[in-house]
């Protein structure tokens, strides 16, 4: 069992960004299709924003030029929402 002091939206994240209502964790991975072309997949987890999660996000990303960050575009994605 892995223990960590990181908030859930940071655990195993390739990219983290926020929207008006959510903080989003992207877990990106690459694969190759049958034709030999690279495909970028994204498993996105959306965490609803609240004061506590926003405070953690602001502390972790205070050095970003654009504190909200940006989504990394992918060929395919899957979404999961956490309340």
DOBA-651711 format. One record per residue (C-alpha): x negated, y negated, z negated. Coordinates in steps of 0.2 Angstrom, whole numbers. Layout:
<sites>
SITE       u       v       w
SITE       X       Y       Z
...
</sites>
This chain:
<sites>
SITE       u       v       w
SITE       0       0       0
SITE      -7     -17       5
SITE      -6     -31      -7
SITE      -8     -49      -3
SITE      -5     -67      -9
SITE       0     -73       8
SITE      19     -77      11
SITE      28     -65      21
SITE      28     -76      37
SITE       9     -75      37
SITE       6     -56      34
SITE       1     -48      51
SITE       5     -64      61
SITE      -4     -69      77
SITE       4     -86      77
SITE      16     -95      66
SITE      26    -110      71
SITE      42    -119      65
SITE      58    -125      73
SITE      72    -136      66
SITE      80    -121      56
SITE      66    -107      55
SITE      48    -103      52
SITE      43     -90      65
SITE      30     -77      64
SITE      24     -70      80
SITE      15     -53      81
SITE       8     -52      98
SITE       0     -37     107
SITE      -5     -33     124
SITE      -2     -17     135
SITE      -3     -12     153
SITE      12      -7     164
SITE      12       8     176
SITE       5      -4     190
SITE     -10      -8     179
SITE      -4     -26     175
SITE      -6     -33     158
SITE      10     -37     148
SITE      10     -48     132
SITE      23     -42     120
SITE      29     -53     105
SITE      38     -46      89
SITE      46     -62      82
SITE      52     -64      64
SITE      63     -79      60
SITE      63     -85      42
SITE      76     -97      38
SITE      69    -113      31
SITE      71    -119      13
SITE      61    -130       1
SITE      50    -116      -5
SITE      45    -109      12
SITE      43    -127      19
SITE      31    -131       5
SITE      20    -115       8
SITE      20    -119      27
SITE      15    -137      24
SITE       1    -132      13
SITE      -6    -118      25
SITE      -5    -129      40
SITE      -9    -146      34
SITE     -24    -147      45
SITE     -14    -145      61
SITE     -13    -159      73
SITE       5    -154      77
SITE      10    -147      60
SITE      25    -138      68
SITE      14    -128      80
SITE      20    -120      96
SITE      26    -103     102
SITE      14     -93     112
SITE      23     -87     128
SITE      25     -69     131
SITE      31     -57     145
SITE      43     -49     133
SITE      49     -52     115
SITE      60     -44     101
SITE      68     -55      87
SITE      72     -51      69
SITE      80     -64      57
SITE      77     -65      39
SITE      88     -74      27
</sites>
